[in-house]
Amino acid sequence: MNFKILAQQIESIHVALQTKAVNAVNTHITFRNWAIGLYILEYQQKGEDKAKYGNKLLEKLAIKFSKTSLKGLTAPELSRCRQFYITYPSILGTVSQKSVISQLNSSILGTLSQELNPMTVKVIEDCKKINPTLFTKHYNQLFSTTSYSHFTELIKISDIYKRTYYELLVCKTTLSVRELRDSINTLSYERTGLSKNKTLSLQTIANKIKPAKASDAIKDFYFFNFLELENVEVVDETKLETGLLNHLEKFILELGNGFCFEARQKRILIGDEYFFIDMVFYHRILKCHVLIELKVDKFNAVHATQLKNYLKYYNKFVKTKTDNPAIGILLVTDKNKALAEFTVDGINEKMFVSKYAIELPTKRQLENFIKKELKNYKDL
């Protein structure tokens, strides 16, 4: 193979799929970009004149395509195609025979080398370590429902267990690209690894993104690893609160969609005594205030009573006619679920007790969760 043949192959796969792509954009564009990545890697391994183009190969291809219908294939985009193939080398062996691949004339793909790139070999071996049979079923679902824009986010994740988690998340909750990006940025994978009911945690993420009621907006577990505290054993409430507000953007991302910061240490007067609410937010989707009390110890009924009084105050003196009743979130290091349920049960105000952590779960916990989730995989 030489440079001219490489360019012709890319043009051929584009032309062959261009018409089909009008009617089925996602699948055909996804496969087109995968095939482009395959061709580039093949050329870099076996190209007769590869030394002539060297590290400038992608730039040379981009220049050649700049005045054709392929002008959107810039050097960075060609690099993403290459990484896409390296990350997902097994499309031909896993995707259904009824897919776009079987619709193509075999001559379009050309004669491909049987000798795999070392990076490709590693990805395949990693899949086999989890379960190759389960991955076949999973990839069938993934490539038939997922856009290439989603894949451009997924290929940034090097850890196969972590990437598989987000693949499952996309398949099960139909996340948009922005929502997928937010889930990655807010460490959804790591947080799920800390949840006792991991499967339920995975299934309810869609509700957290677009909450319809108060319980949808509140998570059972919050993860504040972005604080990067030096000594997590001796953190007091003031230091933790300061750390969260110093990283307000990341804190709001972790809270979820719709939270708008309003006040810190909000002073209120009940009777003749002043009290201070740790943090106050307003939820633009649920149309209500959210009062957050942050504790550095396990759940205590006294904490719940305190937050209940704050909610009563807000609902009586602050809530407007267009607002819904305020929501309270008590953040603790250990929930003690049974005690929390007894304490909160019967309270008219909407109060939730959630656990938080500032350290990652173990890699083994997360890997075991992904293996279990793949075994329970069901086609949508």
SVG drawing of the C-alpha trace seen along z (x, -y; Angstrom):
<svg xmlns="http://www.w3.org/2000/svg" viewBox="-49 -38 60 54">
<polyline fill="none" stroke="black" stroke-width="0.4" points="0.0,0.0 1.2,-3.5 -0.1,-7.0 -2.2,-7.3 -3.9,-4.0 -4.6,-5.0 -6.3,-8.2 -8.3,-6.3 -9.5,-3.8 -10.7,-6.5 -12.5,-8.2 -14.1,-4.9 -15.5,-4.1 -16.8,-7.7 -18.6,-7.5 -20.0,-4.0 -21.6,-5.2 -22.5,-8.8 -25.9,-8.0 -26.8,-5.5 -25.6,-8.0 -28.4,-10.4 -31.0,-7.9 -29.0,-6.3 -26.4,-8.9 -25.2,-7.4 -24.5,-3.8 -22.9,-4.6 -20.8,-7.6 -19.6,-5.5 -18.5,-2.6 -17.0,-5.0 -14.8,-6.6 -13.9,-3.2 -12.8,-2.0 -10.8,-5.2 -9.0,-4.5 -8.3,-1.0 -6.9,-2.1 -4.6,-4.7 -3.3,-2.2 -2.7,0.4 -0.8,-2.2 1.3,-3.2 2.3,0.4 2.6,1.6 2.7,-1.5 5.3,-1.3 6.1,-5.0 5.2,-5.6 8.6,-7.0 8.1,-9.8 5.1,-11.1 6.1,-10.2 4.5,-12.1 2.9,-14.4 0.6,-11.7 -2.6,-13.0 -1.8,-16.6 -1.0,-15.5 -4.3,-13.6 -6.3,-16.5 -4.7,-18.8 -5.6,-16.4 -9.2,-16.1 -9.6,-19.9 -11.0,-20.6 -13.2,-17.5 -16.4,-16.3 -14.1,-15.0 -13.0,-18.4 -14.4,-17.8 -11.7,-15.2 -9.2,-17.5 -6.0,-16.1 -7.5,-16.0 -10.6,-14.2 -8.4,-11.7 -6.5,-11.1 -9.8,-10.4 -10.7,-7.9 -7.5,-6.1 -8.0,-6.1 -11.6,-4.9 -10.4,-1.8 -7.7,-1.1 -10.3,-1.3 -12.9,0.7 -11.0,3.1 -13.6,5.9 -16.5,4.3 -16.3,6.7 -16.4,9.7 -19.1,8.5 -21.7,6.4 -24.7,8.2 -24.5,9.6 -27.6,7.5 -25.7,4.3 -24.2,1.8 -21.0,3.9 -22.7,6.7 -24.2,4.3 -20.8,3.3 -19.0,4.9 -16.1,6.8 -13.8,5.1 -14.4,1.8 -12.6,2.9 -9.8,4.3 -7.3,7.0 -6.4,6.2 -3.4,7.4 -3.9,10.3 -1.1,9.0 -2.7,6.8 -1.2,3.7 0.1,4.3 -2.4,1.7 -5.3,3.5 -4.1,6.9 -4.1,5.4 -7.7,4.1 -8.9,7.5 -7.1,9.3 -8.6,7.0 -12.1,7.8 -11.4,11.5 -10.4,11.1 -13.9,9.8 -15.9,12.1 -15.8,12.1 -19.2,13.7 -20.8,10.9 -19.0,8.3 -20.3,9.6 -23.9,9.0 -23.0,5.7 -21.3,4.3 -24.3,5.3 -26.4,3.1 -23.8,0.4 -23.1,-0.1 -26.7,0.0 -27.9,-2.7 -24.9,-5.0 -23.8,-8.0 -20.2,-8.6 -20.2,-11.8 -20.7,-9.6 -17.8,-7.4 -15.5,-10.5 -16.1,-10.9 -15.8,-7.2 -12.4,-6.7 -10.9,-9.2 -11.3,-6.6 -8.3,-4.2 -9.6,-1.9 -11.8,0.8 -14.0,1.3 -14.6,-2.4 -15.3,-2.7 -17.7,0.3 -19.6,-1.4 -20.3,-4.5 -21.2,-2.3 -23.8,-0.6 -25.0,-3.9 -25.5,-5.2 -27.4,-2.1 -29.6,-1.9 -30.4,-5.6 -30.0,-7.1 -27.8,-9.9 -27.1,-12.9 -23.5,-13.6 -23.5,-16.5 -25.1,-14.4 -22.5,-11.7 -19.7,-14.2 -21.2,-15.5 -21.5,-12.0 -17.8,-11.4 -16.8,-14.7 -18.8,-14.1 -17.3,-10.6 -20.5,-8.7 -18.5,-5.4 -16.5,-5.9 -19.6,-7.0 -21.6,-4.0 -18.8,-1.8 -19.4,-3.2 -23.2,-2.6 -24.5,0.5 -27.2,1.0 -25.0,0.5 -27.6,1.8 -30.3,-0.5 -27.8,-3.4 -27.1,-2.8 -30.8,-2.6 -31.8,-5.8 -29.2,-8.1 -31.5,-9.2 -34.0,-10.5 -31.2,-12.5 -30.4,-14.2 -34.0,-15.3 -35.8,-15.2 -39.6,-15.2 -39.9,-15.2 -37.8,-15.9 -36.7,-12.3 -35.4,-12.2 -33.1,-15.2 -31.5,-13.9 -28.7,-11.3 -28.1,-8.6 -24.4,-9.2 -22.3,-12.2 -18.6,-12.1 -16.3,-15.0 -12.9,-13.8 -12.2,-17.1 -11.5,-18.6 -8.1,-16.9 -7.9,-17.4 -4.5,-16.5 -5.8,-14.8 -9.3,-13.4 -9.3,-12.0 -9.4,-15.4 -11.7,-17.5 -14.1,-19.8 -17.4,-21.1 -16.1,-24.6 -13.1,-23.3 -15.2,-20.9 -17.8,-23.5 -15.1,-26.0 -13.6,-23.4 -16.9,-22.6 -17.6,-26.3 -14.1,-26.9 -14.9,-24.3 -18.4,-25.5 -18.7,-24.6 -17.6,-21.0 -19.8,-20.8 -22.9,-21.9 -22.1,-19.3 -22.0,-16.7 -25.3,-17.8 -26.9,-17.4 -28.8,-19.3 -30.8,-22.3 -29.0,-23.5 -28.2,-27.2 -26.2,-28.5 -27.8,-31.1 -26.1,-31.5 -23.6,-30.1 -24.3,-30.2 -27.7,-31.7 -28.8,-33.5 -32.4,-33.0 -34.2,-34.2 -36.5,-31.7 -38.1,-33.2 -35.3,-35.3 -32.4,-33.1 -30.3,-33.2 -29.5,-30.0 -27.2,-29.4 -28.0,-27.1 -24.9,-25.7 -25.8,-26.1 -28.9,-27.2 -29.5,-26.4 -32.5,-27.0 -33.6,-24.2 -34.7,-25.8 -36.4,-22.7 -38.3,-21.7 -38.9,-25.4 -37.9,-25.2 -35.2,-26.1 -32.8,-23.3 -31.3,-23.6 -28.1,-21.6 -26.7,-20.7 -23.2,-19.2 -22.0,-17.0 -18.6,-15.3 -20.0,-12.4 -22.7,-9.7 -26.4,-10.4 -27.9,-11.8 -31.6,-12.4 -30.7,-15.8 -29.3,-16.9 -32.6,-15.9 -34.7,-17.9 -32.5,-20.9 -33.0,-20.7 -36.7,-20.1 -37.0,-23.4 -35.1,-25.2 -37.5,-23.8 -40.5,-24.9 -39.1,-28.4 -38.4,-28.6 -41.9,-27.2 -43.5,-29.8 -41.4,-32.9 -39.4,-32.6 -41.4,-30.4 -43.4,-32.5 -46.7,-31.5 -44.8,-30.3 -42.4,-28.2 -42.8,-24.6 -42.0,-23.5 -38.3,-23.5 -36.2,-20.4 -33.7,-19.5 -30.5,-17.4 -28.6,-16.2 -25.1,-15.1 -23.4,-12.7 -20.5,-10.3 -22.6,-7.3 -26.3,-7.1 -27.5,-4.5 -30.4,-3.9 -32.8,-2.3 -32.5,-5.2 -32.7,-7.7 -36.0,-6.2 -37.5,-6.1 -36.5,-9.7 -37.6,-11.2 -40.8,-9.0 -43.9,-11.1 -42.2,-14.5 -44.3,-16.7 -41.3,-18.5 -39.3,-16.9 -36.1,-15.8 -33.4,-13.4 -30.4,-11.9 -27.5,-11.2 -24.0,-9.8 -20.9,-11.5 -17.2,-10.5 -14.0,-12.2 -12.0,-9.1 -12.3,-6.7 -13.6,-3.1 -11.2,-0.3 -10.5,0.8 -11.6,4.3 -15.0,3.1 -15.6,1.3 -14.4,4.2 -16.6,6.7 -19.6,4.4 -19.0,4.2 -18.6,8.0 -21.9,8.5 -23.7,5.8 -22.6,7.4 -23.9,10.8 -27.3,9.3 -27.3,7.5 -30.6,7.4 -31.3,6.0 -33.4,2.9"/>
</svg>
